[in-house]
Amino acid sequence: MGRKHWTKLDERAFLYKLLPDFIKAKNENRSTVFLNSAYELYFNEFPLCPPTAEDIEAARGNVELARTQKKTFKTVKLYNWFYNHARESTSGSGKRGRLNLCKKKKHGSMQEYQVYIKLCGQRWKSETKAAHSKLKDETPSGTKCKPYIAFAADKAREALRTESDKMKKRVEEVMKEYNSGNIEEIESEASDEEMEQDDNEGSRSPTPPKTGKSKSAIDRMQK
């Protein structure tokens, strides 16, 4: 299982759509203007949650400062995401090129319960293992116990049936994206707490926002 991301699936899909234009802007020495436009688009699409009590306390009771610090923290992550993924997309090529998002890797398809395990399985993995261990202990001698994989699949189907409509829709959307080849890997979605603590990708600091904006970049990204 891959490492957890601070982004969720829809956020990653959004950022990957911007990545080719970022690489192009970087090659043309206009990455700062592009990034400021990208930050604005991102925060319009994924508004920040209000500062928590802990955020406000850390800002010494200043709510506006807490809000600014929260946005700066996310901006740093966005900055690092673009630079790190630009390197990954062009490593070994000897030059900075555009990421080919049209080329899809072939892989097997998944059923809904399998996607659900990928997304949320960590929540009840230990419980499922304990239940299967108990089942093995209670299985009479000479009788074959149901394998763990089959047992876990049954538990996942059962859990998915009792999930919220929102989660069921989420599972269906991810399954369609994966089975169509639009995404190559389904990763566990981190909680808000994990997102705040996880993945300090790189040591770069973001360039302070400037007022200059690239209208052409915004027009391209909004299409």
Salt bridges, closest charged atoms under 4 A:
ASP21 OD1 - ARG98 NH1 3.91
ASP21 OD2 - ARG220 NE 3.37
GLU28 OE2 - LYS24 NZ 2.79
GLU28 OE1 - ARG30 NE 2.65
GLU40 OE1 - LYS213 NZ 3.16
ASP55 OD2 - LYS70 NZ 3.32
GLU64 OE1 - ARG67 NH1 2.81
ASP154 OD2 - LYS146 NZ 2.56
ASP154 OD1 - ARG157 NH1 3.11
GLU163 OE2 - ARG123 NH2 2.49
GLU172 OE2 - LYS176 NZ 3.36
GLU184 OE1 - LYS105 NZ 3.99
GLU187 OE2 - HIS5 NE2 2.92
GLU189 OE2 - ARG170 NH2 2.52
GLU194 OE2 - LYS4 NZ 2.85
ASP199 OD2 - ARG3 NH1 3.55
GLU201 OE2 - ARG3 NH2 3.46
